[in-house]
Amino acid sequence: MATYMTPYADQNITQELANLRLPLDKVVVGWYSNRKVRQSVTHSHPYHEYIYMVSGKALYHVDGSRYELHPGEMMLIPPGTVHTGFYDTYDRLIMQMDDAFWRETLRAVYPASANRDIPDKLMIFHEEPVSKWNIRGLMERTAASAGIKLDMEKELMYRTTLLQLTLIIRQIIAEDGVARPAATSPLVALITTYLQQHYREPDLSVAELAKMAYVSREHLSRVFKEYTMQSVHGYLTELRMQSCRRDIAAGKRILDACLENGFPNYSSFLKTFHKMYGISPQEYRTKLRSAIQK
């Protein structure tokens, strides 16, 4: 592993900490190693996240589809894409890009195509085209760019990286280098979309969702678990908790964040938060404030 690349061991990336870094470095690259963590929480982020799998394997669930990521392949996750990862032992390169910065860069060069040329849905690129266009090398050079002392030159390097990446993505898509989902369920896609839109409603239940989808509660629970590797309740809880974390990071009172995101019971919210993240909401807020001051 190159010494200029920030290493992270057994750590799930959080959108809050990433948001602290991206305003300073519009493109950020890190090396992530996993030996213990087996699952990420269900989450999304407001930036682009591209994952290059160095070793190991991973399974991702997105909107009713399962995607498998193998060594040499790259996954493209656009902003706002709700996803969950399930891991074996792995090493990954992860590059995060500020959406507005990328679009601004493209508008300066291709005024009519700034929105069209940035992927707006999750994709996996096969190993052969990823190797052909040396995307790993591009990511490693981007990591090295963080050490450039002159801000103007560093920003220019980031913009050059995003222009190259845009053209490479267009070529790989044109060459049909995009992998298909391993499996897809229209029922799970329907339910996950509904949950993402209505998770703040405190009275959501599996029975209500099953009635909406015209299936039995038992069938919905079984199929949802088969495709997402978690229960409907677990998926809903993680959506709510992610929104709570965003609100707490933005300065909202913890009790307000709890009640406004569908948790009807504050005591149970506190227990769930600690179980999922190993710290209390107040400790989480303190940790974020400490990160901002560094």
TITOR-141539 format. One record per residue (C-alpha): residue number from 1; chain; x, y, z. Coordinates in nm, 4 decimals, padded with zeros to 6 digits. Layout:
BEGIN
+-----+---+----------+----------+----------+
|   k | c |     east |    north |       up |
+-----+---+----------+----------+----------+
| NUM | A |        X |        Y |        Z |
...
+-----+---+----------+----------+----------+
//
This chain:
BEGIN
+-----+---+----------+----------+----------+
|   k | c |     east |    north |       up |
+-----+---+----------+----------+----------+
|   1 | A |  00.0000 |  00.0000 |  00.0000 |
|   2 | A |  00.1347 |  00.3440 | -00.0918 |
|   3 | A |  00.2385 |  00.5553 |  00.2058 |
|   4 | A |  00.0550 |  00.8657 |  00.0762 |
|   5 | A | -00.2813 |  00.6903 |  00.1026 |
|   6 | A | -00.4758 |  00.7193 |  00.4293 |
|   7 | A | -00.5390 |  00.3690 |  00.5727 |
|   8 | A | -00.8596 |  00.2707 |  00.7527 |
|   9 | A | -00.8930 | -00.0661 |  00.9269 |
|  10 | A | -01.2294 | -00.2280 |  01.0044 |
|  11 | A | -01.4074 |  00.1044 |  00.9790 |
|  12 | A | -01.7320 |  00.1755 |  00.7990 |
|  13 | A | -01.7107 |  00.5131 |  00.6328 |
|  14 | A | -01.9580 |  00.7727 |  00.7594 |
|  15 | A | -02.1030 |  01.0452 |  00.5448 |
|  16 | A | -02.0648 |  01.2951 |  00.8277 |
|  17 | A | -01.6863 |  01.2590 |  00.8512 |
|  18 | A | -01.6549 |  01.2500 |  00.4727 |
|  19 | A | -01.8459 |  01.5758 |  00.4550 |
|  20 | A | -01.5831 |  01.7324 |  00.6794 |
|  21 | A | -01.3080 |  01.6373 |  00.4341 |
|  22 | A | -01.4670 |  01.7032 |  00.0961 |
|  23 | A | -01.5013 |  02.0825 |  00.1337 |
|  24 | A | -01.1218 |  02.0953 |  00.1715 |
|  25 | A | -01.0195 |  01.8219 | -00.0736 |
|  26 | A | -01.2912 |  01.7899 | -00.3366 |
|  27 | A | -01.1711 |  01.4376 | -00.4187 |
|  28 | A | -01.0581 |  01.2023 | -00.1392 |
|  29 | A | -00.9042 |  00.8543 | -00.1646 |
|  30 | A | -00.8436 |  00.6047 |  00.1156 |
|  31 | A | -00.7344 |  00.2426 |  00.1563 |
|  32 | A | -00.9845 |  00.0341 |  00.3547 |
|  33 | A | -00.8991 | -00.3039 |  00.5049 |
|  34 | A | -01.1542 | -00.5304 |  00.6670 |
|  35 | A | -01.0794 | -00.8261 |  00.8880 |
|  36 | A | -01.3675 | -00.8068 |  01.1389 |
|  37 | A | -01.6582 | -00.5938 |  01.0136 |
|  38 | A | -01.9027 | -00.8027 |  00.8123 |
|  39 | A | -02.1777 | -00.5552 |  00.7272 |
|  40 | A | -02.2258 | -00.1840 |  00.6716 |
|  41 | A | -02.5379 | -00.0105 |  00.7922 |
|  42 | A | -02.8003 |  00.0782 |  00.5327 |
|  43 | A | -02.6995 |  00.4262 |  00.4225 |
|  44 | A | -02.6547 |  00.6820 |  00.1470 |
|  45 | A | -02.4312 |  00.9852 |  00.1095 |
|  46 | A | -02.4445 |  01.3181 | -00.0766 |
|  47 | A | -02.1210 |  01.2567 | -00.2664 |
|  48 | A | -02.0065 |  01.0065 | -00.5294 |
|  49 | A | -01.8329 |  00.6996 | -00.3864 |
|  50 | A | -01.6363 |  00.4704 | -00.6186 |
|  51 | A | -01.4984 |  00.1436 | -00.4809 |
|  52 | A | -01.2127 | -00.0538 | -00.6366 |
|  53 | A | -01.1900 | -00.4042 | -00.4894 |
|  54 | A | -00.8257 | -00.5024 | -00.4380 |
|  55 | A | -00.8857 | -00.8374 | -00.2675 |
|  56 | A | -01.1695 | -01.0358 | -00.1116 |
|  57 | A | -01.5334 | -01.0048 | -00.2110 |
|  58 | A | -01.8439 | -00.8101 | -00.1203 |
|  59 | A | -02.2185 | -00.8240 | -00.1782 |
|  60 | A | -02.4254 | -00.5059 | -00.2037 |
|  61 | A | -02.7996 | -00.4609 | -00.1866 |
|  62 | A | -02.9529 | -00.1633 | -00.3690 |
|  63 | A | -03.3264 | -00.1091 | -00.4271 |
|  64 | A | -03.4259 | -00.4721 | -00.4697 |
|  65 | A | -03.1125 | -00.5854 | -00.6540 |
|  66 | A | -02.7997 | -00.7676 | -00.5381 |
|  67 | A | -02.4583 | -00.6818 | -00.6798 |
|  68 | A | -02.1390 | -00.8833 | -00.6324 |
|  69 | A | -01.8021 | -00.7074 | -00.6325 |
|  70 | A | -01.4865 | -00.9073 | -00.7036 |
|  71 | A | -01.1133 | -00.8198 | -00.7134 |
|  72 | A | -01.0253 | -00.5876 | -01.0014 |
|  73 | A | -01.3830 | -00.4625 | -01.0417 |
|  74 | A | -01.5104 | -00.1160 | -00.9556 |
|  75 | A | -01.8462 | -00.0100 | -00.8145 |
|  76 | A | -01.9895 |  00.3349 | -00.8840 |
|  77 | A | -02.2301 |  00.4643 | -00.6166 |
|  78 | A | -02.3960 |  00.7999 | -00.7029 |
|  79 | A | -02.5180 |  01.0471 | -00.4394 |
|  80 | A | -02.8416 |  00.9539 | -00.2655 |
|  81 | A | -02.8198 |  00.5827 | -00.3504 |
|  82 | A | -02.9312 |  00.3821 | -00.0466 |
|  83 | A | -02.7172 |  00.0693 | -00.0166 |
|  84 | A | -02.5997 | -00.1978 |  00.2259 |
|  85 | A | -02.2728 | -00.3887 |  00.2016 |
|  86 | A | -02.1940 | -00.7405 |  00.3238 |
|  87 | A | -01.8262 | -00.8298 |  00.3347 |
|  88 | A | -01.5765 | -01.1074 |  00.3551 |
|  89 | A | -01.2132 | -01.0202 |  00.4316 |
|  90 | A | -01.1171 | -00.7485 |  00.1842 |
|  91 | A | -00.8938 | -00.4573 |  00.0851 |
|  92 | A | -01.0532 | -00.1725 | -00.1099 |
|  93 | A | -00.9623 |  00.1636 | -00.2562 |
|  94 | A | -01.2449 |  00.4134 | -00.2065 |
|  95 | A | -01.2611 |  00.7451 | -00.3892 |
|  96 | A | -01.5178 |  01.0096 | -00.2899 |
|  97 | A | -01.6005 |  01.3059 | -00.5115 |
|  98 | A | -01.7949 |  01.6228 | -00.4407 |
|  99 | A | -02.0913 |  01.6290 | -00.6805 |
| 100 | A | -02.1081 |  02.0070 | -00.7310 |
| 101 | A | -01.7312 |  02.0267 | -00.7918 |
| 102 | A | -01.7495 |  01.7517 | -01.0549 |
| 103 | A | -02.0417 |  01.9149 | -01.2375 |
| 104 | A | -01.8744 |  02.2545 | -01.2225 |
| 105 | A | -01.5612 |  02.1025 | -01.3757 |
| 106 | A | -01.7570 |  01.9465 | -01.6618 |
| 107 | A | -01.9579 |  02.2621 | -01.7310 |
| 108 | A | -01.6330 |  02.4494 | -01.7854 |
| 109 | A | -01.5295 |  02.2041 | -02.0585 |
| 110 | A | -01.8551 |  02.0488 | -02.1863 |
| 111 | A | -02.1315 |  02.3045 | -02.1069 |
| 112 | A | -02.4110 |  02.0954 | -02.2601 |
| 113 | A | -02.3243 |  01.7612 | -02.1009 |
| 114 | A | -02.2329 |  01.8257 | -01.7359 |
| 115 | A | -02.5310 |  01.6313 | -01.6029 |
| 116 | A | -02.5463 |  01.3575 | -01.8649 |
| 117 | A | -02.1885 |  01.2384 | -01.8277 |
| 118 | A | -02.1935 |  01.1648 | -01.4532 |
| 119 | A | -02.3497 |  00.8256 | -01.3655 |
| 120 | A | -02.6790 |  00.8615 | -01.1803 |
| 121 | A | -02.7307 |  00.4965 | -01.0920 |
| 122 | A | -02.5227 |  00.2245 | -00.9290 |
| 123 | A | -02.2971 |  00.0331 | -01.1680 |
| 124 | A | -02.0185 | -00.2239 | -01.1506 |
| 125 | A | -01.7439 | -00.2246 | -01.4139 |
| 126 | A | -01.5816 | -00.5553 | -01.5122 |
| 127 | A | -01.2176 | -00.6230 | -01.4288 |
| 128 | A | -01.0921 | -00.6114 | -01.7917 |
| 129 | A | -01.1935 | -00.2513 | -01.8776 |
| 130 | A | -01.0996 | -00.1293 | -01.5290 |
| 131 | A | -00.7510 | -00.2726 | -01.5848 |
| 132 | A | -00.7332 | -00.1495 | -01.9444 |
| 133 | A | -00.7943 |  00.2102 | -01.8371 |
| 134 | A | -00.5799 |  00.1743 | -01.5224 |
| 135 | A | -00.8420 |  00.3174 | -01.2885 |
| 136 | A | -00.6473 |  00.1971 | -00.9869 |
| 137 | A | -00.3528 |  00.4060 | -01.1029 |
| 138 | A | -00.5809 |  00.7060 | -01.1433 |
| 139 | A | -00.7081 |  00.6622 | -00.7879 |
| 140 | A | -00.3554 |  00.6289 | -00.6493 |
| 141 | A | -00.2417 |  00.9445 | -00.8300 |
| 142 | A | -00.5430 |  01.1234 | -00.6872 |
| 143 | A | -00.4415 |  01.0174 | -00.3360 |
| 144 | A | -00.0936 |  01.1565 | -00.4001 |
| 145 | A | -00.2481 |  01.4867 | -00.5135 |
| 146 | A | -00.3604 |  01.5565 | -00.1560 |
| 147 | A |  00.0045 |  01.6322 | -00.0755 |
| 148 | A |  00.0350 |  01.9152 | -00.3295 |
| 149 | A |  00.1142 |  02.2296 | -00.1312 |
| 150 | A | -00.0256 |  02.4949 | -00.3679 |
| 151 | A | -00.4054 |  02.4915 | -00.3429 |
| 152 | A | -00.4506 |  02.6113 | -00.7003 |
| 153 | A | -00.2369 |  02.3305 | -00.8409 |
| 154 | A | -00.4050 |  02.0712 | -00.6187 |
| 155 | A | -00.7498 |  02.1821 | -00.7352 |
| 156 | A | -00.6354 |  02.1689 | -01.0984 |
| 157 | A | -00.5091 |  01.8140 | -01.0425 |
| 158 | A | -00.8473 |  01.7131 | -00.8979 |
| 159 | A | -01.0295 |  01.8683 | -01.1932 |
| 160 | A | -00.8006 |  01.6852 | -01.4360 |
| 161 | A | -00.8746 |  01.3600 | -01.2505 |
| 162 | A | -01.2511 |  01.4095 | -01.2834 |
| 163 | A | -01.2243 |  01.4912 | -01.6535 |
| 164 | A | -01.0221 |  01.1738 | -01.7120 |
| 165 | A | -01.2646 |  00.9692 | -01.5046 |
| 166 | A | -01.5627 |  01.1055 | -01.7007 |
| 167 | A | -01.4099 |  01.0042 | -02.0329 |
| 168 | A | -01.3067 |  00.6614 | -01.9008 |
| 169 | A | -01.6581 |  00.5942 | -01.7709 |
| 170 | A | -01.8061 |  00.6854 | -02.1087 |
| 171 | A | -01.5670 |  00.4482 | -02.2846 |
| 172 | A | -01.6349 |  00.1564 | -02.0498 |
| 173 | A | -02.0113 |  00.1986 | -02.0921 |
| 174 | A | -01.9677 |  00.2174 | -02.4713 |
| 175 | A | -01.7571 | -00.0998 | -02.4608 |
| 176 | A | -02.0316 | -00.2796 | -02.2637 |
| 177 | A | -01.8094 | -00.3256 | -01.9615 |
| 178 | A | -02.0954 | -00.2929 | -01.7126 |
| 179 | A | -02.1928 | -00.5935 | -01.4978 |
| 180 | A | -02.5561 | -00.6893 | -01.4441 |
| 181 | A | -02.7169 | -00.7393 | -01.1005 |
| 182 | A | -02.6765 | -01.0897 | -00.9600 |
| 183 | A | -03.0495 | -01.0947 | -00.8757 |
| 184 | A | -03.3458 | -00.8570 | -00.8755 |
| 185 | A | -03.6836 | -00.8559 | -00.6985 |
| 186 | A | -03.9562 | -00.6084 | -00.8068 |
| 187 | A | -04.1319 | -00.6668 | -00.4736 |
| 188 | A | -03.8252 | -00.5730 | -00.2693 |
| 189 | A | -03.7610 | -00.2759 | -00.4991 |
| 190 | A | -04.1148 | -00.1529 | -00.4317 |
| 191 | A | -04.0834 | -00.1931 | -00.0546 |
| 192 | A | -03.7374 | -00.0379 | -00.0225 |
| 193 | A | -03.8449 |  00.2629 | -00.2287 |
| 194 | A | -04.1533 |  00.3071 | -00.0103 |
| 195 | A | -03.9494 |  00.2772 |  00.3084 |
| 196 | A | -03.6969 |  00.5338 |  00.1861 |
| 197 | A | -03.9799 |  00.7784 |  00.1245 |
| 198 | A | -04.1846 |  00.7122 |  00.4410 |
| 199 | A | -03.9380 |  00.6044 |  00.7128 |
| 200 | A | -04.0236 |  00.9074 |  00.9267 |
| 201 | A | -04.3780 |  00.7764 |  00.9803 |
| 202 | A | -04.3836 |  00.6129 |  01.3275 |
| 203 | A | -04.6699 |  00.3724 |  01.2499 |
| 204 | A | -04.5067 |  00.1884 |  00.9588 |
| 205 | A | -04.5408 | -00.1896 |  00.9955 |
| 206 | A | -04.4719 | -00.5035 |  00.7962 |
| 207 | A | -04.8455 | -00.5747 |  00.7882 |
| 208 | A | -04.9152 | -00.2337 |  00.6340 |
| 209 | A | -04.6413 | -00.2811 |  00.3746 |
| 210 | A | -04.7675 | -00.6276 |  00.2833 |
| 211 | A | -05.1185 | -00.4935 |  00.2360 |
| 212 | A | -04.9888 | -00.2182 |  00.0093 |
| 213 | A | -04.7976 | -00.4729 | -00.2016 |
| 214 | A | -05.0898 | -00.7243 | -00.2102 |
| 215 | A | -04.8831 | -01.0062 | -00.0592 |
| 216 | A | -04.8919 | -01.1858 |  00.2742 |
| 217 | A | -04.6832 | -01.0605 |  00.5613 |
| 218 | A | -04.4965 | -01.3918 |  00.5715 |
| 219 | A | -04.4124 | -01.3805 |  00.1992 |
| 220 | A | -04.2892 | -01.0215 |  00.2194 |
| 221 | A | -04.0704 | -01.0945 |  00.5215 |
| 222 | A | -03.9194 | -01.4034 |  00.3580 |
| 223 | A | -03.8433 | -01.2420 |  00.0203 |
| 224 | A | -03.7119 | -00.9215 |  00.1770 |
| 225 | A | -03.4724 | -01.1173 |  00.3991 |
| 226 | A | -03.3631 | -01.3307 |  00.1029 |
| 227 | A | -03.2680 | -01.0285 | -00.1091 |
| 228 | A | -03.1395 | -00.7864 |  00.1540 |
| 229 | A | -03.0021 | -01.0256 |  00.4181 |
| 230 | A | -03.1892 | -00.8285 |  00.6848 |
| 231 | A | -03.5441 | -00.7914 |  00.8118 |
| 232 | A | -03.7870 | -00.5199 |  00.7070 |
| 233 | A | -03.7705 | -00.3811 |  01.0606 |
| 234 | A | -03.3905 | -00.3813 |  01.0553 |
| 235 | A | -03.3811 | -00.1993 |  00.7212 |
| 236 | A | -03.6311 |  00.0597 |  00.8455 |
| 237 | A | -03.4390 |  00.1126 |  01.1696 |
| 238 | A | -03.1148 |  00.1766 |  00.9812 |
| 239 | A | -03.2834 |  00.4310 |  00.7515 |
| 240 | A | -03.4195 |  00.6142 |  01.0539 |
| 241 | A | -03.0896 |  00.5978 |  01.2386 |
| 242 | A | -02.8945 |  00.7317 |  00.9419 |
| 243 | A | -03.1284 |  01.0301 |  00.9227 |
| 244 | A | -03.0918 |  01.0838 |  01.2984 |
| 245 | A | -02.7141 |  01.0889 |  01.2617 |
| 246 | A | -02.7400 |  01.3500 |  00.9878 |
| 247 | A | -02.9657 |  01.5656 |  01.2040 |
| 248 | A | -02.7416 |  01.5336 |  01.5098 |
| 249 | A | -02.4384 |  01.6214 |  01.2963 |
| 250 | A | -02.6268 |  01.9293 |  01.1722 |
| 251 | A | -02.6847 |  02.0443 |  01.5309 |
| 252 | A | -03.0405 |  01.9299 |  01.5969 |
| 253 | A | -03.1345 |  01.8322 |  01.9529 |
| 254 | A | -03.1040 |  01.4569 |  02.0048 |
| 255 | A | -03.4620 |  01.4175 |  02.1265 |
| 256 | A | -03.5958 |  01.6106 |  01.8254 |
| 257 | A | -03.3845 |  01.4013 |  01.5876 |
| 258 | A | -03.5291 |  01.0864 |  01.7457 |
| 259 | A | -03.8949 |  01.1880 |  01.7300 |
| 260 | A | -03.8784 |  01.3492 |  01.3845 |
| 261 | A | -03.7357 |  01.0348 |  01.2277 |
| 262 | A | -04.0054 |  00.7910 |  01.3297 |
| 263 | A | -03.8738 |  00.6599 |  01.6622 |
| 264 | A | -04.1740 |  00.6669 |  01.9008 |
| 265 | A | -03.9736 |  00.5640 |  02.2081 |
| 266 | A | -03.6704 |  00.7695 |  02.3180 |
| 267 | A | -03.5384 |  00.5072 |  02.5589 |
| 268 | A | -03.5442 |  00.2369 |  02.2922 |
| 269 | A | -03.3784 |  00.4784 |  02.0473 |
| 270 | A | -03.0873 |  00.5326 |  02.2861 |
| 271 | A | -03.0385 |  00.1577 |  02.3331 |
| 272 | A | -03.0521 |  00.0934 |  01.9584 |
| 273 | A | -02.8066 |  00.3752 |  01.8832 |
| 274 | A | -02.5540 |  00.2366 |  02.1296 |
| 275 | A | -02.5998 | -00.1186 |  02.0024 |
| 276 | A | -02.5420 | -00.0144 |  01.6403 |
| 277 | A | -02.2534 |  00.2289 |  01.6875 |
| 278 | A | -02.1005 |  00.1424 |  02.0247 |
| 279 | A | -02.1436 |  00.4976 |  02.1608 |
| 280 | A | -02.4304 |  00.7153 |  02.2807 |
| 281 | A | -02.5781 |  00.9942 |  02.0617 |
| 282 | A | -02.4130 |  01.2531 |  02.2871 |
| 283 | A | -02.0748 |  01.0813 |  02.2540 |
| 284 | A | -02.1274 |  01.0716 |  01.8790 |
| 285 | A | -02.1933 |  01.4467 |  01.8709 |
| 286 | A | -01.8806 |  01.5087 |  02.0819 |
| 287 | A | -01.6740 |  01.2929 |  01.8472 |
| 288 | A | -01.7905 |  01.4917 |  01.5454 |
| 289 | A | -01.7159 |  01.8234 |  01.7117 |
| 290 | A | -01.3683 |  01.6997 |  01.7985 |
| 291 | A | -01.3135 |  01.5969 |  01.4358 |
| 292 | A | -01.4161 |  01.9423 |  01.3158 |
| 293 | A | -01.1670 |  02.1128 |  01.5470 |
| 294 | A | -00.8724 |  01.9059 |  01.4197 |
+-----+---+----------+----------+----------+
//
